[in-house]
Amino acid sequence: MIRVSVMYPRTEGGKFDMDYYVNKHMPMVADRCGAAMKGMTVAEGIAGGQPGEPPTYTCVGVLSFDSVEAFQGAFGPHMAEIMGDIPNYTNIAPVIQISEVRM
């Protein structure tokens, strides 16, 4: 199993429309990826590791797939549409990481 983490760093002047992301963008991603996507989570940053510290990330979206190939096969054909929707909810450039799940 792999996870595709899409992390939006908290930045000066950064804007993020969580309602749009949760109710429009992520359902569109799920629809386009279909059954190849095994799950998804959205985590809204609320605090850092120390008291009073702001979160490192405004939002982290995580998509689960059986393999990198399954992700690429499901996401690839819709990449332009999915990535093209980003300006509708944020001006923050996402940081993307693909990880193998070990536990």
VMD Tcl script that builds the backbone (N, CA, C; Angstrom):
set m [mol new atoms 309]
animate dup $m
set s [atomselect $m all]
$s set {name element resname resid chain x y z} {
  {N N MET 1 A 0.851 -1.179 0.000}
  {CA C MET 1 A 0.000 0.000 0.000}
  {C C MET 1 A 0.889 1.232 0.000}
  {N N ILE 2 A 0.479 2.234 -0.759}
  {CA C ILE 2 A 1.200 3.509 -0.767}
  {C C ILE 2 A 0.231 4.625 -0.385}
  {N N ARG 3 A 0.836 5.705 0.089}
  {CA C ARG 3 A 0.062 6.909 0.390}
  {C C ARG 3 A 0.657 8.073 -0.367}
  {N N VAL 4 A -0.207 8.844 -0.961}
  {CA C VAL 4 A 0.189 10.071 -1.645}
  {C C VAL 4 A -0.239 11.216 -0.731}
  {N N SER 5 A 0.748 11.882 -0.126}
  {CA C SER 5 A 0.468 13.000 0.773}
  {C C SER 5 A 0.630 14.297 -0.001}
  {N N VAL 6 A -0.398 15.125 0.048}
  {CA C VAL 6 A -0.380 16.426 -0.610}
  {C C VAL 6 A -0.454 17.459 0.514}
  {N N MET 7 A 0.688 18.093 0.780}
  {CA C MET 7 A 0.826 18.960 1.944}
  {C C MET 7 A 0.899 20.421 1.507}
  {N N TYR 8 A 0.114 21.245 2.157}
  {CA C TYR 8 A 0.056 22.669 1.853}
  {C C TYR 8 A 0.696 23.434 3.015}
  {N N PRO 9 A 1.966 23.852 2.861}
  {CA C PRO 9 A 2.653 24.537 3.964}
  {C C PRO 9 A 1.949 25.839 4.354}
  {N N ARG 10 A 1.956 26.107 5.646}
  {CA C ARG 10 A 1.440 27.394 6.127}
  {C C ARG 10 A 2.424 28.457 5.680}
  {N N THR 11 A 1.938 29.423 4.925}
  {CA C THR 11 A 2.813 30.454 4.383}
  {C C THR 11 A 2.233 31.842 4.644}
  {N N GLU 12 A 3.107 32.818 4.706}
  {CA C GLU 12 A 2.686 34.219 4.848}
  {C C GLU 12 A 1.840 34.586 3.626}
  {N N GLY 13 A 0.644 35.077 3.862}
  {CA C GLY 13 A -0.239 35.462 2.767}
  {C C GLY 13 A -0.949 34.295 2.099}
  {N N GLY 14 A -0.742 33.083 2.625}
  {CA C GLY 14 A -1.390 31.916 2.042}
  {C C GLY 14 A -2.882 31.886 2.327}
  {N N LYS 15 A -3.644 31.495 1.333}
  {CA C LYS 15 A -5.088 31.378 1.478}
  {C C LYS 15 A -5.485 29.939 1.150}
  {N N PHE 16 A -6.432 29.403 1.909}
  {CA C PHE 16 A -6.881 28.036 1.689}
  {C C PHE 16 A -8.360 27.946 2.031}
  {N N ASP 17 A -9.181 27.544 1.063}
  {CA C ASP 17 A -10.622 27.394 1.245}
  {C C ASP 17 A -10.911 25.931 1.580}
  {N N MET 18 A -10.951 25.629 2.888}
  {CA C MET 18 A -11.141 24.246 3.340}
  {C C MET 18 A -12.487 23.689 2.879}
  {N N ASP 19 A -13.524 24.515 2.890}
  {CA C ASP 19 A -14.846 24.058 2.466}
  {C C ASP 19 A -14.811 23.583 1.008}
  {N N TYR 20 A -14.186 24.365 0.134}
  {CA C TYR 20 A -14.076 23.967 -1.274}
  {C C TYR 20 A -13.258 22.680 -1.393}
  {N N TYR 21 A -12.143 22.618 -0.679}
  {CA C TYR 21 A -11.252 21.459 -0.758}
  {C C TYR 21 A -11.973 20.173 -0.356}
  {N N VAL 22 A -12.688 20.244 0.773}
  {CA C VAL 22 A -13.364 19.054 1.313}
  {C C VAL 22 A -14.613 18.688 0.506}
  {N N ASN 23 A -15.369 19.677 0.078}
  {CA C ASN 23 A -16.665 19.398 -0.539}
  {C C ASN 23 A -16.681 19.375 -2.058}
  {N N LYS 24 A -15.628 19.894 -2.691}
  {CA C LYS 24 A -15.591 19.901 -4.159}
  {C C LYS 24 A -14.337 19.222 -4.718}
  {N N HIS 25 A -13.154 19.687 -4.281}
  {CA C HIS 25 A -11.923 19.173 -4.873}
  {C C HIS 25 A -11.708 17.684 -4.565}
  {N N MET 26 A -11.738 17.329 -3.293}
  {CA C MET 26 A -11.449 15.931 -2.948}
  {C C MET 26 A -12.500 14.960 -3.483}
  {N N PRO 27 A -13.787 15.289 -3.470}
  {CA C PRO 27 A -14.747 14.388 -4.127}
  {C C PRO 27 A -14.481 14.238 -5.631}
  {N N MET 28 A -14.031 15.316 -6.287}
  {CA C MET 28 A -13.683 15.226 -7.704}
  {C C MET 28 A -12.495 14.285 -7.890}
  {N N VAL 29 A -11.490 14.397 -7.019}
  {CA C VAL 29 A -10.332 13.503 -7.102}
  {C C VAL 29 A -10.781 12.051 -6.917}
  {N N ALA 30 A -11.627 11.805 -5.928}
  {CA C ALA 30 A -12.121 10.448 -5.681}
  {C C ALA 30 A -12.882 9.912 -6.890}
  {N N ASP 31 A -13.699 10.743 -7.492}
  {CA C ASP 31 A -14.460 10.333 -8.666}
  {C C ASP 31 A -13.538 9.971 -9.828}
  {N N ARG 32 A -12.529 10.812 -10.076}
  {CA C ARG 32 A -11.626 10.574 -11.204}
  {C C ARG 32 A -10.748 9.340 -10.979}
  {N N CYS 33 A -10.317 9.120 -9.749}
  {CA C CYS 33 A -9.429 7.982 -9.463}
  {C C CYS 33 A -10.198 6.669 -9.358}
  {N N GLY 34 A -11.475 6.736 -9.054}
  {CA C GLY 34 A -12.312 5.546 -9.016}
  {C C GLY 34 A -11.881 4.520 -7.985}
  {N N ALA 35 A -12.133 3.253 -8.309}
  {CA C ALA 35 A -11.884 2.150 -7.378}
  {C C ALA 35 A -10.404 1.931 -7.092}
  {N N ALA 36 A -9.518 2.498 -7.911}
  {CA C ALA 36 A -8.079 2.347 -7.651}
  {C C ALA 36 A -7.682 3.029 -6.345}
  {N N MET 37 A -8.419 4.077 -5.972}
  {CA C MET 37 A -8.123 4.770 -4.719}
  {C C MET 37 A -8.812 4.016 -3.592}
  {N N LYS 38 A -8.025 3.600 -2.607}
  {CA C LYS 38 A -8.535 2.777 -1.517}
  {C C LYS 38 A -9.021 3.584 -0.325}
  {N N GLY 39 A -8.630 4.852 -0.263}
  {CA C GLY 39 A -9.082 5.691 0.839}
  {C C GLY 39 A -8.507 7.085 0.727}
  {N N MET 40 A -9.065 7.989 1.530}
  {CA C MET 40 A -8.591 9.369 1.532}
  {C C MET 40 A -8.867 9.960 2.901}
  {N N THR 41 A -7.970 10.857 3.322}
  {CA C THR 41 A -8.196 11.630 4.534}
  {C C THR 41 A -7.783 13.069 4.268}
  {N N VAL 42 A -8.386 13.972 5.021}
  {CA C VAL 42 A -8.021 15.381 4.975}
  {C C VAL 42 A -7.787 15.810 6.413}
  {N N ALA 43 A -6.612 16.390 6.666}
  {CA C ALA 43 A -6.274 16.879 8.003}
  {C C ALA 43 A -5.993 18.373 7.924}
  {N N GLU 44 A -6.740 19.150 8.704}
  {CA C GLU 44 A -6.544 20.588 8.766}
  {C C GLU 44 A -5.594 20.897 9.916}
  {N N GLY 45 A -4.499 21.590 9.608}
  {CA C GLY 45 A -3.531 21.944 10.634}
  {C C GLY 45 A -4.121 22.917 11.640}
  {N N ILE 46 A -3.930 22.616 12.939}
  {CA C ILE 46 A -4.459 23.497 13.981}
  {C C ILE 46 A -3.381 23.991 14.947}
  {N N ALA 47 A -2.227 23.295 15.029}
  {CA C ALA 47 A -1.163 23.714 15.937}
  {C C ALA 47 A 0.128 23.000 15.581}
  {N N GLY 48 A 1.238 23.572 16.048}
  {CA C GLY 48 A 2.540 22.944 15.878}
  {C C GLY 48 A 2.852 22.032 17.047}
  {N N GLY 49 A 4.094 21.583 17.131}
  {CA C GLY 49 A 4.500 20.641 18.167}
  {C C GLY 49 A 4.690 21.257 19.536}
  {N N GLN 50 A 4.866 22.553 19.603}
  {CA C GLN 50 A 5.064 23.249 20.865}
  {C C GLN 50 A 3.836 24.111 21.177}
  {N N PRO 51 A 3.557 24.338 22.463}
  {CA C PRO 51 A 2.418 25.194 22.822}
  {C C PRO 51 A 2.519 26.561 22.158}
  {N N GLY 52 A 1.426 26.978 21.554}
  {CA C GLY 52 A 1.362 28.282 20.909}
  {C C GLY 52 A 1.990 28.347 19.531}
  {N N GLU 53 A 2.602 27.265 19.085}
  {CA C GLU 53 A 3.251 27.231 17.773}
  {C C GLU 53 A 2.200 26.980 16.689}
  {N N PRO 54 A 2.267 27.717 15.567}
  {CA C PRO 54 A 1.296 27.479 14.486}
  {C C PRO 54 A 1.607 26.166 13.764}
  {N N PRO 55 A 0.628 25.626 13.054}
  {CA C PRO 55 A 0.866 24.376 12.326}
  {C C PRO 55 A 1.881 24.569 11.203}
  {N N THR 56 A 2.625 23.526 10.908}
  {CA C THR 56 A 3.562 23.548 9.783}
  {C C THR 56 A 2.785 23.565 8.469}
  {N N TYR 57 A 1.698 22.810 8.423}
  {CA C TYR 57 A 0.882 22.695 7.214}
  {C C TYR 57 A -0.528 23.193 7.478}
  {N N THR 58 A -1.064 23.958 6.547}
  {CA C THR 58 A -2.450 24.401 6.612}
  {C C THR 58 A -3.375 23.210 6.438}
  {N N CYS 59 A -2.993 22.316 5.534}
  {CA C CYS 59 A -3.814 21.145 5.225}
  {C C CYS 59 A -2.920 20.045 4.670}
  {N N VAL 60 A -3.288 18.798 4.974}
  {CA C VAL 60 A -2.634 17.636 4.381}
  {C C VAL 60 A -3.727 16.695 3.888}
  {N N GLY 61 A -3.726 16.450 2.590}
  {CA C GLY 61 A -4.637 15.475 2.003}
  {C C GLY 61 A -3.847 14.210 1.710}
  {N N VAL 62 A -4.416 13.053 2.042}
  {CA C VAL 62 A -3.720 11.779 1.849}
  {C C VAL 62 A -4.615 10.836 1.058}
  {N N LEU 63 A -4.068 10.298 -0.015}
  {CA C LEU 63 A -4.756 9.326 -0.857}
  {C C LEU 63 A -4.039 7.991 -0.737}
  {N N SER 64 A -4.787 6.891 -0.635}
  {CA C SER 64 A -4.189 5.557 -0.519}
  {C C SER 64 A -4.468 4.737 -1.781}
  {N N PHE 65 A -3.430 4.039 -2.230}
  {CA C PHE 65 A -3.515 3.173 -3.406}
  {C C PHE 65 A -2.727 1.891 -3.133}
  {N N ASP 66 A -2.987 0.847 -3.897}
  {CA C ASP 66 A -2.248 -0.402 -3.730}
  {C C ASP 66 A -0.785 -0.269 -4.135}
  {N N SER 67 A -0.499 0.574 -5.125}
  {CA C SER 67 A 0.869 0.693 -5.628}
  {C C SER 67 A 1.056 2.041 -6.324}
  {N N VAL 68 A 2.307 2.378 -6.583}
  {CA C VAL 68 A 2.606 3.595 -7.337}
  {C C VAL 68 A 1.989 3.490 -8.734}
  {N N GLU 69 A 2.061 2.318 -9.310}
  {CA C GLU 69 A 1.503 2.116 -10.649}
  {C C GLU 69 A -0.012 2.318 -10.662}
  {N N ALA 70 A -0.684 1.841 -9.611}
  {CA C ALA 70 A -2.139 2.041 -9.516}
  {C C ALA 70 A -2.464 3.528 -9.401}
  {N N PHE 71 A -1.671 4.251 -8.598}
  {CA C PHE 71 A -1.861 5.699 -8.471}
  {C C PHE 71 A -1.662 6.385 -9.818}
  {N N GLN 72 A -0.554 6.091 -10.470}
  {CA C GLN 72 A -0.248 6.735 -11.742}
  {C C GLN 72 A -1.307 6.424 -12.798}
  {N N GLY 73 A -1.785 5.192 -12.818}
  {CA C GLY 73 A -2.807 4.807 -13.791}
  {C C GLY 73 A -4.136 5.495 -13.565}
  {N N ALA 74 A -4.483 5.738 -12.300}
  {CA C ALA 74 A -5.761 6.370 -11.976}
  {C C ALA 74 A -5.684 7.890 -12.043}
  {N N PHE 75 A -4.589 8.464 -11.550}
  {CA C PHE 75 A -4.441 9.910 -11.441}
  {C C PHE 75 A -3.958 10.538 -12.745}
  {N N GLY 76 A -3.032 9.869 -13.403}
  {CA C GLY 76 A -2.380 10.414 -14.592}
  {C C GLY 76 A -3.302 10.953 -15.659}
  {N N PRO 77 A -4.318 10.191 -16.066}
  {CA C PRO 77 A -5.203 10.677 -17.128}
  {C C PRO 77 A -5.995 11.932 -16.751}
  {N N HIS 78 A -6.087 12.221 -15.450}
  {CA C HIS 78 A -6.885 13.360 -14.971}
  {C C HIS 78 A -6.020 14.438 -14.326}
  {N N MET 79 A -4.697 14.303 -14.442}
  {CA C MET 79 A -3.788 15.208 -13.742}
  {C C MET 79 A -4.037 16.675 -14.091}
  {N N ALA 80 A -4.198 16.996 -15.346}
  {CA C ALA 80 A -4.397 18.399 -15.750}
  {C C ALA 80 A -5.652 18.979 -15.109}
  {N N GLU 81 A -6.729 18.222 -15.095}
  {CA C GLU 81 A -7.974 18.694 -14.491}
  {C C GLU 81 A -7.826 18.851 -12.974}
  {N N ILE 82 A -7.250 17.861 -12.328}
  {CA C ILE 82 A -7.100 17.897 -10.869}
  {C C ILE 82 A -6.170 19.030 -10.450}
  {N N MET 83 A -5.017 19.123 -11.081}
  {CA C MET 83 A -4.058 20.180 -10.730}
  {C C MET 83 A -4.597 21.553 -11.129}
  {N N GLY 84 A -5.362 21.611 -12.204}
  {CA C GLY 84 A -5.941 22.865 -12.652}
  {C C GLY 84 A -6.991 23.421 -11.697}
  {N N ASP 85 A -7.499 22.579 -10.801}
  {CA C ASP 85 A -8.501 23.015 -9.832}
  {C C ASP 85 A -7.867 23.683 -8.606}
  {N N ILE 86 A -6.565 23.520 -8.413}
  {CA C ILE 86 A -5.895 24.052 -7.219}
  {C C ILE 86 A -6.148 25.549 -7.024}
  {N N PRO 87 A -6.046 26.393 -8.043}
  {CA C PRO 87 A -6.291 27.832 -7.814}
  {C C PRO 87 A -7.696 28.160 -7.318}
  {N N ASN 88 A -8.633 27.221 -7.430}
  {CA C ASN 88 A -9.982 27.463 -6.929}
  {C C ASN 88 A -10.065 27.426 -5.407}
  {N N TYR 89 A -9.060 26.845 -4.739}
  {CA C TYR 89 A -9.116 26.776 -3.279}
  {C C TYR 89 A -7.866 27.275 -2.566}
  {N N THR 90 A -6.753 27.485 -3.279}
  {CA C THR 90 A -5.559 27.951 -2.579}
  {C C THR 90 A -4.582 28.647 -3.513}
  {N N ASN 91 A -3.732 29.470 -2.896}
  {CA C ASN 91 A -2.600 30.065 -3.607}
  {C C ASN 91 A -1.290 29.481 -3.087}
  {N N ILE 92 A -1.387 28.395 -2.332}
  {CA C ILE 92 A -0.219 27.724 -1.753}
  {C C ILE 92 A 0.201 26.575 -2.669}
  {N N ALA 93 A 1.480 26.522 -3.018}
  {CA C ALA 93 A 1.997 25.416 -3.838}
  {C C ALA 93 A 2.099 24.164 -2.972}
  {N N PRO 94 A 1.469 23.060 -3.380}
  {CA C PRO 94 A 1.529 21.850 -2.575}
  {C C PRO 94 A 2.892 21.154 -2.668}
  {N N VAL 95 A 3.219 20.459 -1.585}
  {CA C VAL 95 A 4.390 19.587 -1.529}
  {C C VAL 95 A 3.829 18.171 -1.572}
  {N N ILE 96 A 4.301 17.358 -2.514}
  {CA C ILE 96 A 3.746 16.017 -2.696}
  {C C ILE 96 A 4.806 14.976 -2.363}
  {N N GLN 97 A 4.381 13.974 -1.592}
  {CA C GLN 97 A 5.278 12.867 -1.255}
  {C C GLN 97 A 4.516 11.561 -1.406}
  {N N ILE 98 A 5.160 10.577 -2.021}
  {CA C ILE 98 A 4.601 9.229 -2.119}
  {C C ILE 98 A 5.390 8.366 -1.151}
  {N N SER 99 A 4.659 7.662 -0.280}
  {CA C SER 99 A 5.292 6.852 0.759}
  {C C SER 99 A 4.749 5.441 0.728}
  {N N GLU 100 A 5.606 4.484 1.050}
  {CA C GLU 100 A 5.154 3.112 1.234}
  {C C GLU 100 A 4.735 2.957 2.686}
  {N N VAL 101 A 3.557 2.381 2.890}
  {CA C VAL 101 A 3.043 2.184 4.240}
  {C C VAL 101 A 3.664 0.915 4.819}
  {N N ARG 102 A 4.289 1.038 5.967}
  {CA C ARG 102 A 4.972 -0.086 6.616}
  {C C ARG 102 A 4.192 -0.667 7.781}
  {N N MET 103 A 3.312 0.113 8.364}
  {CA C MET 103 A 2.531 -0.371 9.507}
  {C C MET 103 A 1.086 0.021 9.344}
}
mol reanalyze $m
mol bondsrecalc $m
mol representation Tube
mol addrep $m
